[in-house]
Amino acid sequence: MFFSQAGARPRMWEASPSEHKKWVEVFKACDEENKGCLSRENFKVAVVMLFGYKPSKIEADAVMSSVDPNTSGILLKEFLDIVRKKKEAQLYRNEIRHIFTAFDRHYRGYLTLEDFKKAFKQVAPKLSERIILEVFSRLLSKLLKSKGVQAKRRQSARGQYYLGDSRTSRPLKYSSILVYTL
């Protein structure tokens, strides 16, 4: 996600009263034994009801490890906080996807350096091209690193910076690199 790597954070979001009510109803429906808390399996069912997917073992482990060990499961207050955070993250990803799509004018699923420059000229016209290139290079370097390519910024004989594959000493082309994937 290219904005989250740049340090942007989702805004605080508050559920509407009807959404909050729905979350409480789902909690109560999944609290089969009326203990006032959800077991691991009941939490998974609640997530399926609210978000339409079954949480992975890793996600369930993370949630259960954050639960107070003195309780036998996830309390309503904790559940509401978890659901709010998940909803916030979902809305944030959707917002980023919309921004990316607005700048991906050719519907290719990626941004080239030229696309990136045009996008920044629209939203920050006074930003220098050097800074835009630096941002693009850093994002590209992170992406390449996540794909197993060891990229290094190098200076060409003309004083321009480019990314190079440190294993082959070849310049890496900007034109077809994915900057953003979801």
C-alpha positions as CSV (number, residue, x, y, z in Angstrom):
1,M,0.0,0.0,0.0
2,F,1.8,3.0,-1.1
3,F,0.4,5.6,1.2
4,S,0.7,3.5,4.3
5,Q,4.4,3.0,3.5
6,A,4.8,6.7,3.2
7,G,3.5,7.0,6.8
8,A,-0.2,8.0,6.3
9,R,-2.6,6.6,8.9
10,P,-6.3,6.0,8.8
11,R,-8.5,8.6,10.4
12,M,-10.5,7.8,13.5
13,W,-13.9,6.5,12.5
14,E,-17.0,6.2,14.6
15,A,-19.8,3.6,13.9
16,S,-23.3,4.8,13.4
17,P,-25.8,3.9,16.1
18,S,-27.4,1.3,13.8
19,E,-24.0,-0.3,13.1
20,H,-23.1,-0.3,16.8
21,K,-26.4,-2.0,17.5
22,K,-25.7,-4.6,14.8
23,W,-22.3,-5.4,16.3
24,V,-23.8,-5.9,19.8
25,E,-26.5,-8.1,18.3
26,V,-23.9,-10.2,16.5
27,F,-21.9,-10.5,19.8
28,K,-25.0,-11.7,21.6
29,A,-26.0,-14.1,18.9
30,C,-22.5,-15.6,18.9
31,D,-22.3,-15.8,22.8
32,E,-24.3,-19.1,22.7
33,E,-23.8,-19.8,26.4
34,N,-24.6,-16.3,27.5
35,K,-21.3,-16.0,29.4
36,G,-20.8,-12.4,28.3
37,C,-17.7,-13.3,26.2
38,L,-16.9,-15.0,23.0
39,S,-14.7,-18.0,22.7
40,R,-12.2,-18.3,19.8
41,E,-14.7,-20.2,17.6
42,N,-17.5,-17.9,18.5
43,F,-15.3,-14.9,17.5
44,K,-14.6,-16.5,14.1
45,V,-18.3,-16.9,13.5
46,A,-18.9,-13.2,14.5
47,V,-16.2,-12.1,12.0
48,V,-17.9,-14.2,9.3
49,M,-21.2,-12.6,10.1
50,L,-19.8,-9.0,10.0
51,F,-17.1,-9.1,7.4
52,G,-17.9,-12.2,5.3
53,Y,-14.6,-14.1,5.8
54,K,-13.3,-16.6,8.3
55,P,-10.3,-15.2,10.2
56,S,-7.0,-17.0,9.7
57,K,-5.4,-18.9,12.6
58,I,-2.8,-16.1,12.9
59,E,-5.5,-13.4,13.2
60,A,-7.5,-15.5,15.7
61,D,-4.3,-16.1,17.7
62,A,-3.4,-12.4,17.7
63,V,-6.9,-11.5,19.0
64,M,-7.0,-14.2,21.6
65,S,-3.5,-13.3,22.9
66,S,-4.7,-9.8,23.6
67,V,-7.6,-11.0,25.7
68,D,-7.4,-10.7,29.5
69,P,-6.3,-14.1,30.8
70,N,-8.7,-13.8,33.7
71,T,-11.7,-13.9,31.4
72,S,-12.8,-17.0,29.4
73,G,-13.0,-15.1,26.1
74,I,-13.5,-11.7,24.4
75,L,-15.7,-9.3,26.3
76,L,-18.2,-7.1,24.5
77,K,-16.1,-3.9,25.0
78,E,-13.0,-5.7,23.5
79,F,-15.1,-7.1,20.7
80,L,-16.5,-3.7,19.8
81,D,-13.0,-2.2,19.7
82,I,-11.7,-5.0,17.5
83,V,-14.6,-4.6,15.1
84,R,-14.2,-0.8,15.0
85,K,-10.5,-1.2,14.1
86,K,-11.2,-3.8,11.4
87,K,-13.9,-1.5,9.9
88,E,-11.5,1.4,10.0
89,A,-8.8,-0.5,8.2
90,Q,-11.3,-1.7,5.6
91,L,-12.4,1.8,4.9
92,Y,-8.8,3.0,4.8
93,R,-7.9,0.3,2.2
94,N,-10.9,1.3,0.1
95,E,-9.9,5.0,0.2
96,I,-6.4,4.1,-0.9
97,R,-7.7,1.9,-3.7
98,H,-9.9,4.8,-4.9
99,I,-7.0,7.3,-4.9
100,F,-4.8,4.8,-6.7
101,T,-7.5,4.1,-9.3
102,A,-7.9,7.8,-9.9
103,F,-4.2,8.1,-10.8
104,D,-4.1,4.8,-12.8
105,R,-5.6,6.5,-15.9
106,H,-4.7,3.6,-18.2
107,Y,-6.3,1.0,-16.0
108,R,-3.1,-1.1,-15.9
109,G,-3.0,-1.9,-12.2
110,Y,0.3,-0.1,-11.6
111,L,1.7,3.4,-11.8
112,T,4.7,4.3,-13.8
113,L,7.1,7.1,-12.9
114,E,5.3,9.3,-15.4
115,D,1.9,8.5,-13.8
116,F,3.4,9.2,-10.4
117,K,4.7,12.6,-11.5
118,K,1.3,13.6,-13.0
119,A,-0.5,12.5,-9.9
120,F,1.8,14.6,-7.7
121,K,1.5,17.6,-10.1
122,Q,-2.2,17.5,-9.5
123,V,-2.2,17.2,-5.7
124,A,1.0,19.0,-4.9
125,P,2.0,21.2,-7.8
126,K,4.8,23.0,-6.0
127,L,6.6,19.8,-5.0
128,S,9.9,19.5,-6.9
129,E,10.5,16.8,-9.4
130,R,13.6,15.7,-7.5
131,I,11.5,15.0,-4.3
132,I,8.8,13.2,-6.4
133,L,11.5,11.0,-7.9
134,E,13.0,10.4,-4.4
135,V,9.6,9.2,-3.1
136,F,9.0,7.0,-6.1
137,S,12.5,5.5,-5.8
138,R,12.1,4.7,-2.1
139,L,8.7,3.1,-2.7
140,L,10.1,1.2,-5.6
141,S,13.1,0.1,-3.6
142,K,10.8,-1.2,-0.8
143,L,8.6,-3.0,-3.3
144,L,11.6,-4.6,-5.0
145,K,13.0,-5.7,-1.6
146,S,9.7,-7.3,-0.7
147,K,10.0,-9.2,-4.0
148,G,13.6,-10.4,-3.3
149,V,15.4,-7.9,-5.5
150,Q,18.3,-6.2,-3.9
151,A,18.0,-2.6,-5.2
152,K,20.4,0.2,-4.6
153,R,20.2,3.9,-5.5
154,R,23.1,4.7,-7.8
155,Q,24.3,7.9,-9.4
156,S,24.8,7.8,-13.1
157,A,27.7,9.6,-14.9
158,R,25.3,12.4,-15.7
159,G,24.5,12.9,-12.0
160,Q,21.0,11.4,-12.2
161,Y,19.9,8.8,-9.7
162,Y,18.4,5.5,-10.7
163,L,17.7,2.2,-9.0
164,G,20.1,-0.6,-9.9
165,D,20.0,-4.3,-9.1
166,S,23.0,-4.7,-6.8
167,R,23.6,-8.3,-8.1
168,T,23.9,-7.5,-11.7
169,S,24.9,-3.8,-11.7
170,R,22.1,-3.1,-14.3
171,P,19.7,-0.2,-13.9
172,L,16.2,-1.2,-13.1
173,K,13.5,0.3,-15.3
174,Y,10.8,2.3,-13.7
175,S,8.2,2.0,-16.5
176,S,6.6,-1.3,-15.6
177,I,7.0,-1.7,-11.8
178,L,4.0,-2.1,-9.6
179,V,3.9,0.6,-7.0
180,Y,0.7,-0.4,-5.4
181,T,-0.9,-3.8,-4.9
182,L,-3.9,-4.9,-2.8
